[in-house]
Amino acid sequence: MAASAGVTARVVVADDQTVVREGIVMLLGLLPGIEVVGSAADGDEAVRMTAELAPDVVLMDLRMPRCDGVEATRRIRERHPATQVVVLTTYADDESLFPALQAGARGYLTKDADGDEIVRAVEDVVSGQAGLSPHIQRRLLERFAETPPVPRAAPAAHAEANPPDGLTARETEVLALVAEGLSNPEIARRLHVSTATVKTHINNLFAKAGLRDRAQAIHYAYRHGIAQPPG
């Protein structure tokens, strides 16, 4: 955790409702490991503040005037890849969720999230993981389960024997556990290795397969028969 490691994440809050924005800023000011360095009233201002302040994370609302959260996320991720975006919104419908993730958001929370959930999401995206609430993770798994896998000439067992994109057997094993929804510490315990080793495997397999985040990794694992969708 950022607080326990003595690291403070610098955060910009973007929300067009003044009362909500000020409330989020006040809440974050009470949380360990987070320093609010700016607040924006719309997407354009969030992009400008990111350029000026270089925050670690932007907590982004979606429905905002002039430039909405999805477009602001896309601009931030294209222009300032070191800054991660965690969506913090009232909406959890597919029409809000999937465009935000496709734009580059690495986290997604609804506004009923408590302080611990926000801290966890910020820490996760700063450390290279996805900061998704349990509800959003379930919806992603359901969505991928609804997508028919690409037909394969060989069964899944063959895919493990000959992993795609040059993945090693261990990287394939890690990918299968990611698809099960396990966190890095849980994977480390399952494989009896360190969390740092798990992160290395994940970084390597992401690079080889051209993956950006865990959501893409889950879809990739289903598509290549490395894991089976729920149900």
Residue frames as a rotation matrix with the C-alpha (Angstrom) as fourth column:
MET 1
0.570 0.822 0.000 0.00
0.822 -0.570 0.000 0.00
0.000 0.000 -1.000 0.00
ALA 2
0.222 -0.501 0.836 1.16
0.381 -0.745 -0.548 3.49
0.898 0.440 0.025 -0.77
ALA 3
0.693 0.091 0.715 0.76
-0.508 -0.642 0.574 4.67
0.512 -0.761 -0.399 2.80
SER 4
0.922 -0.337 0.191 2.64
0.058 0.607 0.793 1.78
-0.383 -0.720 0.579 4.30
ALA 5
0.366 -0.820 0.439 5.44
0.926 0.276 -0.256 2.23
0.089 0.501 0.861 1.79
GLY 6
-0.036 -0.367 -0.930 5.70
0.540 -0.790 0.291 5.90
-0.841 -0.492 0.227 2.69
VAL 7
-0.892 -0.218 0.396 4.74
0.450 -0.342 0.825 6.95
-0.045 0.914 0.403 -0.84
THR 8
-0.231 0.823 -0.518 2.14
0.098 -0.510 -0.854 9.63
-0.968 -0.248 0.037 -1.48
ALA 9
-0.385 0.213 0.898 0.10
0.916 0.204 0.344 9.54
-0.109 0.956 -0.273 -4.69
ARG 10
-0.798 0.090 -0.596 -0.53
-0.081 -0.996 -0.042 12.99
-0.597 0.014 0.802 -6.19
VAL 11
-0.430 0.775 0.462 -4.15
0.862 0.505 -0.045 13.21
-0.269 0.379 -0.886 -7.32
VAL 12
-0.932 0.337 -0.134 -6.29
-0.362 -0.886 0.291 15.59
-0.020 0.320 0.947 -9.39
VAL 13
-0.484 0.855 0.189 -10.07
0.518 0.454 -0.725 15.41
-0.706 -0.253 -0.662 -8.90
ALA 14
-0.967 0.217 -0.130 -12.33
-0.233 -0.562 0.794 16.16
0.100 0.798 0.594 -11.89
ASP 15
-0.436 0.898 -0.064 -16.07
0.890 0.419 -0.178 16.63
-0.133 -0.134 -0.982 -11.33
ASP 16
-0.598 0.197 0.777 -18.41
0.350 -0.808 0.474 19.32
0.721 0.555 0.414 -12.66
GLN 17
0.566 0.825 0.003 -20.59
0.318 -0.222 0.922 19.46
0.761 -0.521 -0.388 -9.53
THR 18
-0.056 -0.675 0.736 -18.94
-0.447 -0.642 -0.623 21.84
0.893 -0.364 -0.266 -7.09
VAL 19
0.407 0.271 0.872 -20.41
-0.913 0.100 0.395 20.30
0.020 -0.957 0.289 -3.93
VAL 20
0.998 -0.037 0.048 -19.46
0.039 0.999 -0.031 16.78
-0.047 0.033 0.998 -5.03
ARG 21
0.445 -0.890 0.104 -15.99
0.262 0.018 -0.965 17.84
0.856 0.457 0.241 -6.12
GLU 22
-0.067 -0.459 0.886 -15.28
-0.716 -0.596 -0.363 19.67
0.695 -0.658 -0.289 -2.88
GLY 23
0.684 0.379 0.623 -16.62
-0.714 0.522 0.467 16.71
-0.148 -0.764 0.628 -0.90
ILE 24
0.905 -0.404 -0.135 -14.30
0.320 0.853 -0.413 14.31
0.282 0.330 0.901 -2.71
VAL 25
0.111 -0.900 0.421 -11.34
-0.040 -0.427 -0.903 16.63
0.993 0.083 -0.084 -2.17
MET 26
0.152 0.011 0.988 -12.17
-0.933 -0.328 0.147 16.85
0.326 -0.945 -0.039 1.54
LEU 27
0.934 0.233 0.271 -12.49
-0.310 0.906 0.289 13.07
-0.178 -0.354 0.918 1.83
LEU 28
0.686 -0.721 -0.094 -9.20
0.394 0.478 -0.785 12.45
0.611 0.502 0.612 0.01
GLY 29
0.094 -0.660 0.745 -7.49
-0.482 -0.685 -0.546 14.92
0.871 -0.308 -0.383 2.32
LEU 30
0.388 0.136 0.912 -8.28
-0.915 0.181 0.362 12.57
-0.116 -0.974 0.194 5.21
LEU 31
0.997 0.072 0.018 -7.00
-0.067 0.979 -0.191 9.43
-0.032 0.189 0.981 3.51
PRO 32
0.343 -0.933 0.114 -3.48
-0.160 0.062 0.985 8.04
-0.926 -0.356 -0.128 3.92
GLY 33
-0.333 -0.671 0.663 -1.11
0.511 0.462 0.725 8.03
-0.792 0.580 0.189 0.97
ILE 34
0.116 0.437 0.892 -3.01
0.976 -0.216 -0.022 10.61
0.183 0.873 -0.451 -1.11
GLU 35
-0.497 -0.235 -0.835 -2.25
0.380 -0.924 0.034 14.28
-0.780 -0.301 0.549 -1.76
VAL 36
0.502 0.711 0.492 -4.80
0.813 -0.194 -0.550 16.29
-0.296 0.676 -0.675 -3.75
VAL 37
-0.536 -0.807 -0.248 -2.85
0.614 -0.574 0.542 18.68
-0.580 0.138 0.803 -5.97
GLY 38
-0.921 0.259 -0.291 -5.73
-0.375 -0.788 0.488 20.12
-0.103 0.558 0.823 -7.98
SER 39
-0.325 0.874 0.360 -9.44
0.473 0.480 -0.738 19.96
-0.819 -0.069 -0.570 -8.79
ALA 40
-0.994 -0.042 -0.099 -11.07
-0.073 -0.409 0.910 20.47
-0.079 0.912 0.403 -12.19
ALA 41
-0.321 0.945 -0.067 -14.64
-0.417 -0.204 -0.885 21.38
-0.850 -0.256 0.460 -13.12
ASP 42
0.793 0.567 -0.220 -14.63
-0.465 0.332 -0.821 19.68
-0.392 0.754 0.527 -16.55
GLY 43
0.755 -0.467 0.461 -12.58
0.550 0.834 -0.056 17.50
-0.358 0.295 0.886 -18.84
ASP 44
0.620 -0.529 0.580 -10.71
0.297 -0.525 -0.797 20.33
0.726 0.666 -0.168 -20.53
GLU 45
0.540 -0.389 0.746 -9.55
-0.751 -0.623 0.219 21.63
0.380 -0.679 -0.629 -17.18
ALA 46
0.803 -0.233 0.549 -8.54
-0.184 0.779 0.599 18.11
-0.567 -0.582 0.583 -16.10
VAL 47
0.697 -0.562 0.445 -6.35
0.703 0.411 -0.581 17.74
0.144 0.717 0.682 -19.20
ARG 48
0.495 -0.505 0.707 -4.78
-0.110 -0.844 -0.526 21.16
0.862 0.182 -0.473 -18.63
MET 49
0.646 -0.227 0.729 -4.08
-0.763 -0.166 0.624 20.44
-0.020 -0.960 -0.280 -14.96
THR 50
0.858 -0.352 0.375 -2.52
0.291 0.933 0.212 17.12
-0.424 -0.073 0.903 -15.86
ALA 51
0.540 -0.672 0.508 -0.12
0.574 -0.148 -0.806 18.90
0.616 0.726 0.306 -18.21
GLU 52
0.366 -0.363 0.857 0.73
-0.442 -0.878 -0.183 21.48
0.819 -0.312 -0.482 -15.54
LEU 53
0.390 -0.074 0.918 0.87
-0.920 -0.009 0.391 19.32
-0.021 -0.997 -0.072 -12.41
ALA 54
-0.261 -0.479 -0.838 1.83
-0.570 0.777 -0.267 15.84
0.780 0.408 -0.475 -13.71
PRO 55
0.149 0.363 0.920 -0.29
-0.968 0.244 0.060 14.01
-0.203 -0.899 0.388 -11.10
ASP 56
-0.874 -0.388 0.293 0.02
-0.362 0.921 0.140 10.28
-0.324 0.016 -0.946 -10.56
VAL 57
-0.642 0.739 0.204 -3.73
0.760 0.649 0.038 9.80
-0.105 0.180 -0.978 -10.84
VAL 58
-0.816 0.566 0.113 -6.79
-0.529 -0.812 0.246 11.70
0.231 0.141 0.963 -12.04
LEU 59
-0.671 0.730 0.133 -10.08
0.471 0.557 -0.683 10.76
-0.573 -0.396 -0.718 -10.36
MET 60
-0.977 0.137 -0.166 -12.42
-0.214 -0.554 0.804 11.39
0.019 0.821 0.570 -13.28
ASP 61
-0.143 0.984 0.107 -16.16
-0.117 0.091 -0.989 11.92
-0.983 -0.154 0.102 -13.41
LEU 62
-0.579 -0.066 0.812 -17.77
0.699 0.472 0.537 10.96
-0.418 0.879 -0.227 -16.73
ARG 63
0.247 0.777 0.579 -20.70
0.934 -0.350 0.072 13.29
0.259 0.523 -0.812 -17.33
MET 64
-0.114 -0.357 -0.927 -19.17
0.544 -0.804 0.242 16.76
-0.832 -0.477 0.285 -17.58
PRO 65
0.859 0.482 -0.170 -19.73
0.156 -0.564 -0.811 19.76
-0.487 0.671 -0.560 -19.90
ARG 66
0.517 -0.611 -0.600 -17.42
-0.803 -0.588 -0.094 20.88
-0.295 0.530 -0.795 -22.72
CYS 67
-0.225 -0.619 -0.752 -15.24
-0.685 0.650 -0.329 17.75
0.693 0.441 -0.570 -22.56
ASP 68
0.774 0.609 0.172 -16.63
-0.549 0.512 0.660 14.63
0.314 -0.605 0.731 -20.92
GLY 69
0.446 -0.609 0.655 -14.66
-0.654 0.278 0.704 12.16
-0.611 -0.743 -0.275 -18.85
VAL 70
0.663 -0.188 0.724 -14.14
0.452 0.872 -0.187 9.63
-0.597 0.451 0.664 -21.64
GLU 71
0.784 -0.372 0.497 -12.60
0.357 -0.386 -0.851 12.16
0.509 0.844 -0.169 -24.01
ALA 72
0.631 -0.573 0.523 -10.54
-0.744 -0.638 0.198 13.71
0.220 -0.514 -0.829 -21.21
THR 73
0.560 -0.413 0.719 -9.26
-0.224 0.759 0.611 10.24
-0.798 -0.503 0.332 -20.29
ARG 74
0.752 -0.255 0.608 -8.28
0.645 0.479 -0.595 9.56
-0.139 0.840 0.525 -23.90
ARG 75
0.740 -0.475 0.477 -6.36
-0.102 -0.780 -0.618 12.85
0.665 0.409 -0.625 -24.14
ILE 76
0.581 -0.521 0.625 -4.59
-0.795 -0.198 0.573 12.34
-0.175 -0.830 -0.530 -20.81
ARG 77
0.581 -0.350 0.734 -3.52
0.076 0.922 0.380 8.79
-0.810 -0.165 0.563 -21.63
GLU 78
0.758 -0.298 0.581 -2.28
0.633 0.121 -0.764 9.81
0.157 0.947 0.280 -25.09
ARG 79
0.563 -0.498 0.659 -0.41
-0.106 -0.835 -0.540 12.92
0.819 0.234 -0.523 -23.99
HIS 80
-0.074 -0.536 0.841 0.62
-0.935 -0.256 -0.245 12.02
0.347 -0.804 -0.483 -20.43
PRO 81
0.285 0.257 -0.924 1.00
-0.229 0.954 0.194 8.22
0.931 0.156 0.331 -20.19
ALA 82
-0.741 -0.598 -0.307 2.62
0.168 0.278 -0.946 8.45
0.651 -0.752 -0.105 -16.75
THR 83
-0.716 0.577 0.392 -0.68
-0.678 -0.442 -0.587 9.69
-0.166 -0.687 0.708 -15.32
GLN 84
-0.879 0.465 -0.102 -3.30
0.436 0.872 0.221 7.01
0.191 0.150 -0.970 -14.63
VAL 85
-0.565 0.775 0.283 -7.05
-0.683 -0.632 0.367 7.61
0.463 0.014 0.886 -14.65
VAL 86
-0.876 0.448 -0.179 -9.56
0.474 0.731 -0.491 6.19
-0.089 -0.515 -0.853 -12.18
VAL 87
-0.476 0.798 0.370 -13.17
-0.066 -0.452 0.890 6.87
0.877 0.399 0.267 -13.10
LEU 88
-0.871 0.332 -0.363 -15.33
0.416 0.101 -0.904 7.90
-0.263 -0.938 -0.225 -10.14
THR 89
-0.805 0.593 -0.038 -18.91
-0.408 -0.505 0.761 8.17
0.431 0.628 0.648 -11.34
THR 90
-0.277 0.823 0.495 -22.54
-0.788 0.100 -0.608 7.57
-0.550 -0.559 0.620 -10.51
TYR 91
0.568 0.619 -0.542 -22.96
-0.819 0.366 -0.441 5.33
-0.074 0.695 0.715 -13.55
ALA 92
-0.361 -0.664 0.655 -22.06
-0.529 0.724 0.442 1.65
-0.768 -0.187 -0.612 -13.86
ASP 93
0.713 0.667 0.215 -23.92
-0.154 0.448 -0.881 0.81
-0.684 0.595 0.422 -17.09
ASP 94
0.247 -0.632 0.735 -22.09
0.778 0.582 0.239 -0.72
-0.578 0.512 0.635 -20.04
GLU 95
0.619 0.061 0.783 -22.43
0.665 -0.572 -0.481 2.48
0.418 0.818 -0.394 -22.09
SER 96
0.861 -0.374 0.346 -20.39
-0.485 -0.810 0.329 4.30
0.157 -0.451 -0.879 -19.43
LEU 97
0.632 -0.604 0.486 -18.02
-0.178 0.497 0.849 1.53
-0.755 -0.623 0.207 -18.35
PHE 98
0.441 -0.490 0.752 -16.63
0.726 0.687 0.021 0.15
-0.527 0.536 0.659 -21.58
PRO 99
0.720 -0.229 0.655 -15.92
0.395 -0.641 -0.658 3.44
0.571 0.733 -0.371 -23.42
ALA 100
0.810 -0.435 0.394 -14.05
-0.586 -0.633 0.506 4.68
0.029 -0.640 -0.768 -20.34
LEU 101
0.476 -0.648 0.595 -11.89
-0.005 0.674 0.739 1.56
-0.880 -0.354 0.318 -20.18
GLN 102
0.525 -0.250 0.814 -11.30
0.841 0.302 -0.449 1.66
-0.133 0.920 0.369 -23.94
ALA 103
0.853 -0.193 0.485 -10.17
-0.015 -0.938 -0.347 5.28
0.522 0.288 -0.803 -23.58
GLY 104
-0.072 -0.990 -0.117 -7.47
0.051 0.114 -0.992 4.15
0.996 -0.078 0.042 -21.16
ALA 105
0.312 0.214 0.926 -8.94
-0.878 -0.308 0.367 4.33
0.364 -0.927 0.092 -17.66
ARG 106
-0.522 -0.579 -0.627 -7.18
-0.243 0.805 -0.541 1.82
0.818 -0.130 -0.561 -15.41
GLY 107
-0.928 0.273 -0.252 -9.70
0.335 0.319 -0.887 2.05
-0.161 -0.908 -0.387 -12.58
TYR 108
-0.482 0.843 0.240 -13.47
-0.180 -0.363 0.914 2.38
0.857 0.398 0.326 -12.29
LEU 109
-0.853 0.251 -0.458 -15.44
0.513 0.237 -0.825 3.10
-0.098 -0.938 -0.331 -9.12
THR 110
0.047 0.890 0.453 -18.95
0.555 -0.400 0.729 4.28
0.830 0.217 -0.513 -8.44
LYS 111
-0.333 -0.248 0.910 -19.57
-0.309 -0.883 -0.353 7.16
0.891 -0.399 0.217 -6.06
ASP 112
0.802 0.533 0.268 -20.83
-0.447 0.238 0.862 4.88
0.396 -0.812 0.429 -3.32
ALA 113
0.270 -0.802 -0.532 -17.22
0.477 0.592 -0.650 3.70
0.836 -0.079 0.543 -2.89
ASP 114
0.965 0.009 -0.261 -15.80
0.244 -0.382 0.891 4.32
-0.092 -0.924 -0.371 0.56
GLY 115
0.668 -0.739 -0.089 -12.42
-0.725 -0.674 0.144 5.80
-0.167 -0.032 -0.986 1.41
ASP 116
0.019 -0.680 0.733 -10.67
-0.308 0.694 0.651 2.44
-0.951 -0.238 -0.196 1.62
GLU 117
0.477 0.228 0.849 -11.87
0.648 0.562 -0.515 1.49
-0.594 0.795 0.120 -1.88
ILE 118
0.991 -0.126 0.035 -10.61
-0.074 -0.760 -0.645 4.77
0.108 0.637 -0.763 -3.32
VAL 119
0.345 -0.918 0.197 -7.21
-0.810 -0.185 0.556 4.38
-0.474 -0.351 -0.807 -1.67
ARG 120
0.053 -0.301 0.952 -6.97
0.105 0.950 0.294 0.80
-0.993 0.084 0.082 -2.92
ALA 121
0.768 0.291 0.570 -7.88
0.573 0.086 -0.815 1.80
-0.287 0.953 -0.101 -6.48
VAL 122
0.862 -0.501 -0.079 -5.33
-0.503 -0.824 -0.262 4.62
0.066 0.266 -0.962 -6.50
GLU 123
0.104 -0.860 0.500 -2.62
-0.677 0.307 0.669 2.33
-0.729 -0.408 -0.550 -5.14
ASP 124
0.305 0.070 0.950 -3.50
0.377 0.907 -0.188 -0.39
-0.874 0.416 0.250 -7.65
VAL 125
0.927 0.092 0.362 -3.25
0.374 -0.243 -0.895 1.83
0.006 0.966 -0.259 -10.73
VAL 126
0.656 -0.755 0.024 -0.04
-0.752 -0.650 0.112 3.47
-0.069 -0.092 -0.993 -9.49
SER 127
-0.088 -0.704 0.705 1.48
-0.540 0.628 0.560 0.00
-0.837 -0.331 -0.436 -9.10
GLY 128
-0.752 -0.264 -0.604 0.39
-0.656 0.215 0.723 -1.04
-0.061 0.940 -0.335 -12.59
GLN 129
-0.832 0.529 0.167 -2.73
0.502 0.846 -0.179 -3.01
-0.236 -0.065 -0.970 -11.69
ALA 130
-0.463 0.776 0.428 -6.36
0.194 -0.383 0.903 -2.35
0.865 0.501 0.027 -12.49
GLY 131
-0.990 0.144 -0.006 -8.31
-0.037 -0.293 -0.955 -0.47
-0.139 -0.945 0.296 -9.82
LEU 132
-0.494 0.849 -0.190 -11.76
-0.317 0.028 0.948 -1.94
0.810 0.528 0.255 -10.37
SER 133
-0.281 0.500 0.819 -14.53
-0.940 0.029 -0.340 -2.36
-0.194 -0.865 0.462 -7.82
PRO 134
-0.770 0.007 0.638 -15.74
-0.058 0.995 -0.081 -5.97
-0.635 -0.099 -0.766 -7.31
HIS 135
0.294 0.952 0.081 -19.00
0.111 0.050 -0.993 -5.12
-0.949 0.301 -0.091 -9.10
ILE 136
0.512 -0.162 -0.844 -17.13
-0.792 -0.469 -0.391 -3.81
-0.332 0.869 -0.368 -12.14
GLN 137
-0.642 -0.766 0.035 -14.84
-0.713 0.613 0.340 -6.85
-0.282 0.193 -0.940 -12.21
ARG 138
-0.417 0.569 0.709 -17.88
0.204 0.819 -0.537 -9.12
-0.886 -0.079 -0.457 -12.24
ARG 139
0.619 0.696 -0.366 -19.44
-0.168 -0.337 -0.926 -7.14
-0.768 0.634 -0.092 -15.08
LEU 140
0.029 -0.698 -0.715 -16.24
-0.978 -0.168 0.125 -7.42
-0.207 0.696 -0.688 -17.12
LEU 141
-0.831 -0.329 0.449 -16.15
-0.300 0.944 0.137 -11.18
-0.469 -0.021 -0.883 -16.62
GLU 142
0.014 0.923 0.385 -19.81
0.275 0.366 -0.889 -11.44
-0.961 0.118 -0.249 -17.60
ARG 143
0.581 0.191 -0.791 -19.21
-0.580 -0.585 -0.567 -9.33
-0.571 0.789 -0.229 -20.70
PHE 144
-0.389 -0.804 -0.449 -16.27
-0.914 0.275 0.299 -11.43
-0.117 0.527 -0.842 -21.83
ALA 145
-0.709 0.196 0.678 -18.25
0.010 0.963 -0.268 -14.60
-0.705 -0.183 -0.685 -21.12
GLU 146
0.389 0.918 -0.083 -20.93
0.007 -0.093 -0.996 -13.27
-0.921 0.387 -0.042 -23.47
THR 147
0.325 -0.364 -0.873 -18.36
-0.907 -0.381 -0.179 -12.91
-0.267 0.850 -0.454 -26.28
PRO 148
0.984 0.051 0.170 -17.89
-0.012 0.974 -0.227 -16.18
-0.177 0.221 0.959 -28.19
PRO 149
0.173 -0.985 0.022 -14.25
-0.165 -0.007 0.986 -17.29
-0.971 -0.175 -0.164 -28.27
VAL 150
0.159 -0.233 -0.960 -12.43
-0.981 -0.143 -0.128 -17.35
-0.107 0.962 -0.251 -31.59
PRO 151
0.973 0.220 0.065 -12.56
-0.212 0.971 -0.114 -20.93
-0.088 0.097 0.991 -32.97
ARG 152
0.079 -0.992 0.102 -9.30
-0.905 -0.029 0.423 -22.74
-0.417 -0.125 -0.900 -32.51
ALA 153
0.291 -0.048 -0.956 -7.87
-0.692 0.680 -0.244 -25.62
0.661 0.732 0.164 -34.50
ALA 154
-0.447 -0.527 -0.722 -6.43
0.180 0.738 -0.650 -27.16
0.876 -0.421 -0.235 -31.33
PRO 155
0.564 0.689 -0.455 -7.85
0.564 0.081 0.822 -27.67
0.603 -0.720 -0.344 -27.80
ALA 156
0.841 -0.180 0.510 -6.89
-0.420 -0.811 0.407 -25.55
0.341 -0.556 -0.758 -24.80
ALA 157
0.771 -0.588 0.243 -4.42
0.141 0.532 0.835 -28.14
-0.620 -0.610 0.493 -23.58
HIS 158
0.323 -0.663 0.676 -2.47
0.944 0.174 -0.281 -27.68
0.069 0.729 0.681 -26.81
ALA 159
0.651 -0.050 0.758 -2.53
0.104 -0.983 -0.154 -23.91
0.752 0.179 -0.634 -26.27
GLU 160
0.891 -0.346 0.295 -0.82
-0.382 -0.220 0.897 -24.43
-0.246 -0.912 -0.328 -22.91
ALA 161
0.499 -0.734 0.461 1.81
0.586 0.677 0.445 -26.68
-0.639 0.048 0.768 -24.53
ASN 162
-0.413 -0.580 0.702 2.43
0.905 -0.350 0.244 -24.14
0.104 0.736 0.669 -27.27
PRO 163
0.102 0.518 -0.849 1.54
0.646 -0.683 -0.340 -20.74
-0.756 -0.514 -0.404 -25.80
PRO 164
0.658 0.213 0.723 0.77
0.724 -0.445 -0.527 -17.87
0.209 0.870 -0.447 -28.21
ASP 165
0.838 -0.262 0.478 3.08
-0.158 -0.956 -0.247 -14.89
0.522 0.132 -0.843 -28.81
GLY 166
-0.041 -0.974 -0.223 6.08
0.017 0.223 -0.975 -16.65
0.999 -0.044 0.008 -27.32
LEU 167
0.434 0.237 0.869 4.71
-0.827 -0.277 0.488 -16.75
0.357 -0.931 0.076 -23.78
THR 168
-0.727 -0.666 -0.169 6.61
-0.493 0.677 -0.546 -19.05
0.478 -0.314 -0.820 -21.45
ALA 169
-0.269 0.618 -0.738 4.83
0.465 0.755 0.462 -21.81
0.843 -0.219 -0.491 -19.57
ARG 170
-0.556 0.016 -0.831 5.05
0.812 -0.204 -0.547 -19.76
-0.178 -0.979 0.101 -16.35
GLU 171
-0.936 0.236 -0.263 3.72
-0.271 -0.957 0.106 -16.61
-0.226 0.171 0.959 -18.04
THR 172
-0.499 0.785 -0.368 0.82
-0.249 0.277 0.928 -18.66
0.830 0.555 0.057 -19.40
GLU 173
-0.305 0.335 -0.892 0.15
0.810 0.584 -0.058 -20.01
0.501 -0.740 -0.449 -15.91
VAL 174
-0.792 -0.024 -0.609 0.16
0.408 -0.764 -0.500 -16.49
-0.454 -0.645 0.616 -14.48
LEU 175
-0.855 0.491 -0.168 -2.17
-0.471 -0.598 0.648 -15.31
0.218 0.633 0.743 -17.25
ALA 176
-0.347 0.747 -0.567 -4.64
0.268 0.658 0.703 -18.10
0.899 0.092 -0.429 -16.44
LEU 177
-0.356 0.170 -0.919 -4.68
0.934 0.062 -0.351 -16.99
-0.003 -0.983 -0.181 -12.80
VAL 178
-0.942 0.075 -0.326 -5.21
-0.076 -0.997 -0.011 -13.37
-0.326 0.014 0.945 -13.82
ALA 179
-0.644 0.727 -0.236 -8.21
-0.349 -0.005 0.937 -14.58
0.680 0.686 0.257 -15.83
GLU 180
-0.254 0.532 -0.808 -9.54
0.748 0.637 0.185 -16.23
0.613 -0.558 -0.559 -12.67
GLY 181
0.593 0.501 0.630 -9.60
0.101 -0.823 0.559 -12.78
0.799 -0.268 -0.538 -11.08
LEU 182
0.556 -0.453 -0.697 -6.69
0.830 0.254 0.498 -13.31
-0.049 -0.855 0.517 -8.69
SER 183
0.949 -0.317 0.004 -4.67
-0.316 -0.946 0.075 -10.31
-0.020 -0.073 -0.997 -7.53
ASN 184
0.270 -0.933 -0.238 -0.88
-0.479 0.084 -0.874 -10.24
0.835 0.350 -0.424 -7.72
PRO 185
-0.405 -0.443 0.800 -0.44
-0.914 0.170 -0.368 -11.23
0.027 -0.880 -0.474 -4.03
GLU 186
0.460 0.648 0.607 -2.95
-0.623 0.723 -0.300 -14.08
-0.633 -0.240 0.736 -4.48
ILE 187
0.872 -0.231 -0.431 -1.09
-0.276 0.495 -0.824 -15.33
0.404 0.838 0.368 -7.56
ALA 188
-0.096 -0.978 0.186 2.19
-0.740 -0.055 -0.670 -15.12
0.666 -0.202 -0.718 -5.63
ARG 189
-0.201 0.085 0.976 0.76
-0.870 0.441 -0.218 -17.27
-0.449 -0.893 -0.015 -2.83
ARG 190
0.809 0.574 0.131 -0.70
-0.435 0.733 -0.523 -19.78
-0.396 0.366 0.842 -5.29
LEU 191
0.805 -0.528 -0.270 2.63
-0.060 0.381 -0.923 -20.17
0.590 0.759 0.275 -7.12
HIS 192
0.790 -0.501 -0.355 4.82
0.516 0.230 0.825 -19.81
-0.332 -0.835 0.440 -4.02
VAL 193
-0.190 -0.817 0.544 6.80
0.898 -0.368 -0.240 -16.91
0.396 0.443 0.804 -5.50
SER 194
-0.623 -0.086 -0.777 7.21
0.521 -0.787 -0.330 -13.24
-0.584 -0.610 0.536 -4.57
THR 195
0.516 0.832 -0.201 4.78
0.460 -0.467 -0.755 -10.53
-0.723 0.298 -0.624 -5.65
ALA 196
0.130 -0.568 -0.813 7.67
-0.602 -0.696 0.391 -8.85
-0.788 0.438 -0.433 -7.48
THR 197
-0.834 -0.424 0.354 8.18
-0.039 0.684 0.728 -12.03
-0.551 0.594 -0.587 -9.52
VAL 198
-0.073 0.898 0.434 4.49
0.813 0.306 -0.496 -12.08
-0.578 0.316 -0.752 -10.43
LYS 199
0.588 0.267 -0.763 4.69
-0.059 -0.927 -0.370 -8.43
-0.807 0.263 -0.529 -11.54
THR 200
-0.412 -0.822 -0.393 7.68
-0.574 -0.100 0.813 -9.28
-0.707 0.561 -0.430 -13.73
HIS 201
-0.737 0.198 0.646 5.80
0.483 0.823 0.299 -12.15
-0.473 0.532 -0.703 -15.38
ILE 202
0.328 0.944 -0.027 2.76
0.697 -0.261 -0.668 -9.93
-0.638 0.201 -0.744 -15.96
ASN 203
0.343 -0.275 -0.898 4.84
-0.420 -0.900 0.115 -7.12
-0.840 0.338 -0.425 -17.44
ASN 204
-0.721 -0.692 0.022 6.57
-0.332 0.373 0.867 -9.59
-0.608 0.618 -0.499 -19.75
LEU 205
-0.547 0.557 0.625 3.40
0.729 0.684 0.028 -11.26
-0.411 0.471 -0.780 -20.96
PHE 206
0.505 0.691 -0.517 1.68
0.341 -0.710 -0.616 -7.88
-0.793 0.134 -0.595 -21.45
ALA 207
-0.028 -0.616 -0.787 4.61
-0.619 -0.608 0.497 -6.76
-0.785 0.501 -0.364 -23.61
LYS 208
-0.875 -0.360 0.325 4.69
-0.026 0.704 0.710 -9.98
-0.484 0.612 -0.625 -25.67
ALA 209
-0.399 0.815 0.420 0.93
0.878 0.472 -0.082 -10.09
-0.265 0.336 -0.904 -26.26
GLY 210
-0.807 0.045 0.588 0.51
0.253 -0.875 0.414 -6.32
0.533 0.483 0.695 -26.71
LEU 211
0.160 0.893 -0.421 -1.85
0.828 0.111 0.550 -6.03
0.538 -0.437 -0.721 -23.75
ARG 212
-0.246 -0.192 0.950 -2.58
-0.101 -0.970 -0.223 -2.80
0.964 -0.151 0.219 -21.91
ASP 213
-0.388 0.204 0.899 -4.36
-0.909 -0.247 -0.337 -3.97
0.153 -0.947 0.281 -18.77
ARG 214
-0.841 0.035 0.540 -5.92
-0.228 0.882 -0.412 -6.90
-0.491 -0.470 -0.734 -16.95
ALA 215
0.221 0.975 -0.034 -9.25
-0.394 0.057 -0.917 -6.54
-0.892 0.216 0.396 -18.75
GLN 216
0.415 -0.157 -0.896 -7.52
-0.902 0.061 -0.428 -7.10
0.122 0.986 -0.116 -22.09
ALA 217
-0.674 -0.739 0.020 -5.49
-0.729 0.660 -0.185 -9.93
0.123 -0.139 -0.983 -20.55
ILE 218
-0.406 0.614 0.677 -8.66
-0.265 0.630 -0.730 -11.74
-0.875 -0.476 -0.093 -19.45
HIS 219
0.638 0.656 -0.403 -10.17
-0.540 0.009 -0.842 -11.44
-0.549 0.755 0.360 -22.93
TYR 220
0.053 -0.741 -0.670 -6.89
-0.954 0.162 -0.254 -12.63
0.296 0.652 -0.698 -24.46
ALA 221
-0.782 -0.355 0.513 -6.79
-0.547 0.786 -0.290 -15.67
-0.300 -0.507 -0.808 -22.16
TYR 222
0.088 0.894 0.440 -10.36
-0.201 0.448 -0.871 -16.62
-0.976 -0.012 0.219 -23.12
ARG 223
0.647 0.218 -0.731 -9.71
-0.708 -0.183 -0.682 -16.07
-0.282 0.959 0.036 -26.82
HIS 224
-0.093 -0.810 -0.580 -6.61
-0.867 0.352 -0.353 -18.27
0.490 0.470 -0.734 -26.83
GLY 225
0.576 0.443 -0.687 -8.09
-0.166 0.886 0.432 -21.04
0.800 -0.135 0.584 -24.70
ILE 226
-0.560 -0.827 -0.042 -5.74
-0.055 0.088 -0.995 -20.38
0.826 -0.555 -0.095 -21.78
ALA 227
-0.917 0.392 0.074 -8.76
-0.072 0.020 -0.997 -19.92
-0.393 -0.920 0.010 -19.48
GLN 228
-0.578 0.795 0.182 -12.44
0.701 0.370 0.609 -20.70
0.417 0.480 -0.772 -19.75
PRO 229
-0.602 0.447 0.661 -15.13
-0.427 -0.880 0.207 -18.01
0.675 -0.158 0.721 -19.32
PRO 230
-0.821 0.359 0.444 -17.42
-0.362 0.274 -0.891 -18.46
-0.442 -0.892 -0.095 -16.31
GLY 231
0.139 0.977 0.163 -20.38
-0.507 0.211 -0.835 -20.71
-0.850 0.034 0.525 -17.01
